[in-house]
Amino acid sequence: MLYTLEEAALIDTLDASKLGGKGFNLKLIASAFVNSQFQPVPNALLCTTDLYKHHVNSIDGLNSQIAYLYRHIGHNEKNDLQLYKDISNKIISKSLSEYCKNKIRTFLKANDNRPVSVRSSATVEDGASASFAGIFDTFLGQSNEDEVFKSLKKCWASLWMPNVYFYLKQLNDGKILTSVKPIMAVVIQVQVDSKASGVMFTLNVNSGGITEFTVESVFGQGEGYVSGSLSADKYLIRRKDGKLLVREIVVKEYYYDIIFNNSHSSSNNNNNANSHNQSNTDSHWVKKQLPDHLKYRSSLTQEQLIILSNYGNKLLDLYNEIPQDIEFAVDAVGYLYLLQSRPVTSVEPNYDAAEAMEFINPGKPGESWKLNEHFIRPQ
């Protein structure tokens, strides 16, 4: 019921119904690089939906309560939400099996007890019709086994949170709410000490063109990008040869670091500008001032952009040319890791879009510059 990425790669029956959207995608990506010199997917322990079912089955009366909910869901919102809350509380209150705890302990020890992220991987997550991005819980910087045990149960319980109910309700005029019965897998993954983070879309996000890749990145942890609190550097790469077509470097004042609950920071820079707690965990984000010599510098090197381009082409081959939204991180050594990949749902591919023209302005030292919003050189 729990498998490392290496183990999962050898088991064909571990599909999306067992690993959820995120877990299955990680298995696929890792498998694509199995013969490469470098494995860009960080080590992970995949907790299958069978483990979730085993936990639910161990709670007296919970299956009957869930069955009752699905028979009556959609008729009375207040009652539905109360049942969601009751189910969530029972999942969190029940202790994990010793089998599960021992598997997690073994994984943490094998990876030198480095901090891990605990991420939900529901069977309806990261799909082509709906991504559920940000709907289910994720916990970062978990640095001891008890935290991981709690976070695993909280990921399961997040399947039964009000935001999930309302998200399902607004899909397809509410028909999804009554027809979809999601279950939860979870990914426990060694966390990258990110010195730069970002996202690559395997299309031009403005034109929808499929001949270019769009990359957006920031220094530090990805929270600065995901939250929208930091402006990102932007790049446009030609797919066929990895040539950099467009580069937009912004003036950067801050970056995000993560402070783990054992007071260990992933950075030695203590110039804290602001800090705020990460939801549901003792680890928290810290917004720090960026050193002066990095304020005008690209957050990614030319070599890293070429590597990203190669990764993008490899994943497009893997996913039969379905445009991908790929999350990545760069560690202190400069190694580039792939954290997850999901279908792009926010931009429609435009197979007739004209190719973007090259427009690289090197600027002057200490000077930032911007391109027009469409990544196309003004005529």
C-alpha positions as CSV (number, residue, x, y, z in Angstrom):
1,M,0.0,0.0,0.0
2,L,3.1,2.3,0.2
3,Y,5.8,2.2,-2.5
4,T,8.9,4.2,-3.3
5,L,9.1,5.7,-6.7
6,E,11.6,3.0,-7.7
7,E,9.3,0.3,-6.5
8,A,6.2,1.8,-8.2
9,A,8.0,2.0,-11.6
10,L,8.1,-1.8,-11.6
11,I,4.4,-2.4,-10.9
12,D,2.1,-1.9,-13.9
13,T,-1.1,-2.1,-11.8
14,L,-0.2,1.1,-9.9
15,D,-2.2,3.4,-12.1
16,A,-4.1,6.7,-11.4
17,S,-6.8,4.8,-9.6
18,K,-4.2,3.6,-7.1
19,L,-1.8,6.6,-7.0
20,G,-4.1,9.5,-7.8
21,G,-3.3,12.2,-10.4
22,K,-0.2,13.6,-8.8
23,G,1.3,10.3,-7.7
24,F,0.7,8.6,-11.0
25,N,2.2,11.6,-12.9
26,L,5.3,11.4,-10.7
27,K,5.6,7.7,-11.4
28,L,5.4,8.3,-15.1
29,I,7.9,11.2,-15.1
30,A,10.4,9.2,-13.0
31,S,10.0,6.2,-15.3
32,A,10.8,8.4,-18.4
33,F,14.2,9.3,-16.8
34,V,15.0,5.8,-15.5
35,N,17.9,5.4,-17.9
36,S,19.2,9.0,-17.6
37,Q,22.3,10.0,-15.7
38,F,20.3,12.2,-13.4
39,Q,16.8,11.5,-12.0
40,P,15.0,14.9,-11.9
41,V,12.1,13.6,-9.7
42,P,13.0,13.9,-6.0
43,N,12.7,10.7,-3.9
44,A,9.1,9.9,-2.9
45,L,6.9,7.5,-1.0
46,L,3.6,6.9,-2.7
47,C,0.7,6.1,-0.4
48,T,-2.0,4.4,-2.5
49,T,-5.7,4.7,-2.4
50,D,-5.8,1.3,-0.9
51,L,-4.1,2.7,2.2
52,Y,-6.8,5.4,2.4
53,K,-9.5,2.7,2.1
54,H,-7.8,0.6,4.8
55,H,-7.8,3.6,7.1
56,V,-11.4,4.4,6.4
57,N,-12.4,0.8,6.9
58,S,-10.8,0.8,10.3
59,I,-13.1,3.5,11.6
60,D,-16.4,2.1,12.9
61,G,-19.4,3.2,10.9
62,L,-17.6,5.6,8.6
63,N,-18.3,3.7,5.4
64,S,-22.0,3.7,6.2
65,Q,-21.8,7.4,6.9
66,I,-20.1,8.1,3.5
67,A,-22.7,5.9,1.7
68,Y,-25.5,7.8,3.3
69,L,-23.9,11.1,2.2
70,Y,-23.7,10.0,-1.4
71,R,-27.3,8.9,-1.4
72,H,-28.5,12.3,-0.3
73,I,-25.8,14.7,-1.4
74,G,-27.0,17.9,-3.2
75,H,-30.4,18.0,-1.5
76,N,-29.5,20.0,1.6
77,E,-26.2,21.9,1.6
78,K,-26.1,22.4,5.4
79,N,-26.5,18.7,6.1
80,D,-24.0,17.9,3.4
81,L,-21.4,20.2,4.9
82,Q,-22.0,18.8,8.4
83,L,-21.4,15.2,7.2
84,Y,-18.2,16.4,5.4
85,K,-17.0,17.8,8.7
86,D,-17.8,14.7,10.7
87,I,-16.1,12.4,8.1
88,S,-13.0,14.7,8.1
89,N,-12.7,14.7,11.9
90,K,-13.0,10.9,12.2
91,I,-10.3,10.4,9.6
92,I,-7.9,12.7,11.5
93,S,-8.8,11.2,15.0
94,K,-8.0,7.6,14.0
95,S,-4.4,6.4,14.5
96,L,-2.4,5.1,11.6
97,S,-1.7,1.4,11.4
98,E,1.8,0.2,12.6
99,Y,2.4,-1.0,9.0
100,C,1.9,2.5,7.7
101,K,4.1,4.1,10.4
102,N,6.9,1.7,9.9
103,K,6.9,2.2,6.1
104,I,7.1,6.0,6.6
105,R,9.9,5.6,9.2
106,T,11.9,3.5,6.8
107,F,11.6,6.0,4.0
108,L,12.5,9.0,6.2
109,K,15.6,7.2,7.5
110,A,16.7,6.1,4.0
111,N,16.6,9.8,3.0
112,D,18.6,11.0,6.1
113,N,15.5,12.4,7.8
114,R,15.5,15.4,5.4
115,P,12.4,17.5,5.5
116,V,9.6,16.2,3.2
117,S,6.4,17.6,1.7
118,V,3.2,15.7,2.1
119,R,0.9,16.2,-0.9
120,S,-2.6,15.1,-1.6
121,S,-3.1,13.0,-4.8
122,A,-6.8,12.5,-5.3
123,T,-8.1,10.3,-8.1
124,V,-9.8,13.3,-9.6
125,E,-6.7,15.6,-9.3
126,D,-4.5,16.9,-12.2
127,G,-7.0,15.8,-14.9
128,A,-7.5,17.3,-18.3
129,S,-11.0,18.6,-17.5
130,A,-10.4,19.9,-14.0
131,S,-7.0,20.3,-12.2
132,F,-8.3,20.7,-8.6
133,A,-5.1,22.8,-8.1
134,G,-4.9,24.1,-4.6
135,I,-8.1,22.4,-3.5
136,F,-6.6,19.6,-1.4
137,D,-4.1,20.0,1.4
138,T,-0.3,20.1,1.0
139,F,2.1,20.3,3.9
140,L,5.7,21.4,3.4
141,G,8.8,21.2,5.6
142,Q,7.7,18.2,7.7
143,S,10.8,17.3,9.6
144,N,9.9,14.5,11.9
145,E,7.8,11.3,11.7
146,D,4.9,12.5,14.0
147,E,4.4,15.6,11.7
148,V,4.3,13.3,8.6
149,F,1.8,11.0,10.3
150,K,-0.5,13.9,11.1
151,S,-0.1,15.5,7.6
152,L,-0.9,12.2,5.9
153,K,-4.2,12.0,7.7
154,K,-4.9,15.7,7.1
155,C,-4.4,15.1,3.4
156,W,-7.0,12.3,3.5
157,A,-9.3,14.5,5.5
158,S,-9.0,17.4,3.0
159,L,-11.1,15.2,0.6
160,W,-14.0,16.2,2.9
161,M,-13.5,19.9,3.3
162,P,-16.1,22.6,2.4
163,N,-13.9,24.0,-0.5
164,V,-14.0,20.5,-2.1
165,Y,-17.7,20.4,-1.9
166,F,-18.2,23.8,-3.4
167,Y,-15.6,23.2,-6.1
168,L,-17.4,20.0,-7.2
169,K,-20.8,21.8,-7.0
170,Q,-19.8,24.5,-9.5
171,L,-18.5,22.0,-12.0
172,N,-20.9,21.0,-14.9
173,D,-23.9,22.6,-13.2
174,G,-23.5,20.5,-10.1
175,K,-23.6,17.1,-11.8
176,I,-20.1,16.3,-10.8
177,L,-21.0,16.6,-7.1
178,T,-23.5,13.7,-7.4
179,S,-21.5,11.5,-9.9
180,V,-17.9,11.7,-8.7
181,K,-16.7,9.9,-5.6
182,P,-13.1,10.8,-5.3
183,I,-10.6,8.9,-3.1
184,M,-7.2,10.0,-1.9
185,A,-3.7,8.9,-2.4
186,V,-0.8,10.9,-0.9
187,V,2.8,11.6,-2.0
188,I,5.5,12.0,0.7
189,Q,8.4,13.5,-1.1
190,V,11.9,14.8,-0.1
191,Q,11.7,18.5,-0.3
192,V,14.1,20.4,-2.6
193,D,16.0,23.3,-0.9
194,S,15.0,25.6,-3.7
195,K,17.2,28.5,-4.6
196,A,15.0,29.2,-7.7
197,S,11.5,27.9,-8.5
198,G,8.9,28.3,-11.2
199,V,6.6,26.8,-13.7
200,M,7.0,25.9,-17.4
201,F,4.1,25.7,-19.7
202,T,4.7,23.7,-22.9
203,L,3.0,26.4,-25.0
204,N,2.9,30.1,-25.4
205,V,0.5,31.2,-22.6
206,N,-0.5,34.3,-24.4
207,S,-1.0,33.1,-28.0
208,G,-1.6,29.4,-27.2
209,G,1.0,28.6,-29.8
210,I,2.5,25.1,-29.4
211,T,5.9,25.9,-31.0
212,E,7.1,27.7,-27.8
213,F,7.5,27.0,-24.1
214,T,6.8,29.7,-21.5
215,V,8.9,29.7,-18.3
216,E,8.2,31.8,-15.3
217,S,10.6,31.8,-12.3
218,V,11.6,33.5,-9.1
219,F,14.5,33.2,-6.7
220,G,13.9,31.0,-3.6
221,Q,11.0,28.8,-2.7
222,G,8.0,28.6,-5.1
223,E,5.6,30.2,-2.6
224,G,6.6,33.6,-3.9
225,Y,5.4,32.6,-7.4
226,V,2.4,30.5,-6.4
227,S,1.0,33.2,-4.1
228,G,1.5,35.9,-6.7
229,S,3.3,38.1,-4.2
230,L,6.5,38.2,-6.3
231,S,6.9,39.2,-9.9
232,A,8.5,36.5,-11.9
233,D,11.1,36.5,-14.6
234,K,9.6,35.3,-17.9
235,Y,11.2,33.5,-20.8
236,L,10.0,32.1,-24.1
237,I,11.8,29.2,-25.6
238,R,11.5,27.8,-29.1
239,R,10.5,24.2,-28.8
240,K,12.3,22.7,-31.7
241,D,15.8,23.7,-30.7
242,G,15.6,25.3,-27.3
243,K,16.6,28.7,-28.5
244,L,15.7,31.5,-26.1
245,L,13.4,33.9,-28.0
246,V,12.2,36.2,-25.3
247,R,13.6,37.2,-21.9
248,E,11.8,39.5,-19.4
249,I,13.8,40.1,-16.3
250,V,12.1,42.0,-13.5
251,V,13.7,43.9,-10.7
252,K,13.5,41.6,-7.7
253,E,13.5,42.8,-4.1
254,Y,12.5,39.7,-2.2
255,Y,12.5,35.9,-2.2
256,Y,10.8,33.3,0.0
257,D,12.5,30.9,2.3
258,I,11.0,28.2,4.5
259,I,11.7,27.9,8.2
260,F,11.2,24.4,9.5
261,N,9.7,23.8,12.9
262,N,13.1,22.7,14.2
263,S,14.3,26.3,13.5
264,H,16.4,25.1,10.5
265,S,16.2,27.6,7.6
266,S,16.9,26.5,4.1
267,S,18.9,29.7,3.8
268,N,21.5,31.3,5.9
269,N,20.3,34.8,5.0
270,N,18.5,36.3,8.0
271,N,17.2,39.5,6.3
272,N,13.6,38.8,7.1
273,A,11.1,41.3,5.5
274,N,8.0,39.4,6.6
275,S,6.9,36.0,7.7
276,H,3.6,34.2,7.7
277,N,2.5,30.8,8.8
278,Q,2.0,28.1,6.3
279,S,-1.5,26.7,6.7
280,N,-1.9,23.8,9.1
281,T,1.8,23.3,9.9
282,D,4.4,24.7,12.2
283,S,6.8,25.3,9.4
284,H,6.3,28.7,7.9
285,W,7.4,30.9,5.0
286,V,9.7,33.9,5.5
287,K,9.9,36.7,3.0
288,K,13.4,37.9,2.8
289,Q,15.3,40.7,1.1
290,L,17.3,39.6,-1.9
291,P,21.0,40.5,-2.0
292,D,21.8,43.4,-4.1
293,H,23.8,41.5,-6.6
294,L,20.8,39.3,-7.5
295,K,18.2,42.0,-7.9
296,Y,18.8,42.5,-11.6
297,R,20.0,39.0,-12.4
298,S,18.0,36.3,-14.2
299,S,16.7,33.7,-11.8
300,L,17.6,30.9,-14.3
301,T,20.8,30.4,-16.2
302,Q,20.9,29.8,-20.0
303,E,22.0,26.2,-19.3
304,Q,19.0,25.6,-17.0
305,L,16.6,27.0,-19.6
306,I,18.0,24.5,-22.1
307,I,17.6,21.7,-19.6
308,L,14.0,22.8,-19.0
309,S,13.4,22.8,-22.8
310,N,14.7,19.2,-23.0
311,Y,12.5,18.2,-20.1
312,G,9.5,19.8,-21.7
313,N,9.9,17.9,-25.0
314,K,10.4,14.7,-23.1
315,L,7.2,15.2,-21.1
316,L,5.2,16.1,-24.2
317,D,6.3,12.8,-25.7
318,L,5.3,11.1,-22.5
319,Y,1.8,12.7,-22.5
320,N,1.1,12.4,-26.2
321,E,1.5,16.1,-27.0
322,I,-1.0,17.2,-24.3
323,P,0.3,20.7,-23.2
324,Q,1.8,20.4,-19.6
325,D,2.0,22.8,-16.7
326,I,5.3,21.7,-15.1
327,E,6.5,22.8,-11.6
328,F,10.3,22.8,-11.1
329,A,12.9,23.8,-8.5
330,V,16.6,24.4,-8.6
331,D,18.8,23.5,-5.7
332,A,21.9,25.2,-4.3
333,V,24.2,23.1,-6.6
334,G,22.2,24.1,-9.7
335,Y,20.4,20.8,-10.3
336,L,17.0,21.2,-11.7
337,Y,14.2,19.0,-10.3
338,L,10.7,18.3,-11.6
339,L,8.1,18.5,-8.8
340,Q,4.9,17.8,-10.7
341,S,3.2,18.0,-14.1
342,R,-0.4,18.4,-15.0
343,P,-2.3,19.2,-18.1
344,V,-2.7,22.9,-18.9
345,T,-6.3,23.9,-18.3
346,S,-6.1,27.7,-18.3
347,V,-5.0,28.1,-22.0
348,E,-6.4,26.5,-25.1
349,P,-3.7,25.3,-27.5
350,N,-3.7,27.4,-30.7
351,Y,-2.4,25.2,-33.6
352,D,-2.5,28.1,-36.0
353,A,-0.7,30.7,-33.9
354,A,2.2,32.4,-35.6
355,E,5.7,31.8,-34.1
356,A,6.9,34.5,-31.8
357,M,9.8,36.5,-33.1
358,E,13.1,36.8,-31.3
359,F,13.5,39.8,-29.0
360,I,16.3,39.7,-26.5
361,N,17.3,43.0,-24.9
362,P,20.4,42.5,-22.7
363,G,19.8,45.8,-21.0
364,K,22.5,47.5,-19.0
365,P,24.0,46.6,-15.7
366,G,21.5,47.6,-13.0
367,E,18.7,48.1,-15.5
368,S,15.5,46.1,-15.8
369,W,13.5,45.9,-18.9
370,K,10.2,44.5,-20.0
371,L,8.7,43.2,-23.2
372,N,5.1,43.7,-24.5
373,E,2.7,41.3,-22.8
374,H,2.3,39.0,-25.8
375,F,6.0,38.0,-26.0
376,I,6.0,39.2,-29.6
377,R,8.3,41.9,-31.0
378,P,6.4,45.1,-31.8
379,Q,6.0,45.7,-35.5
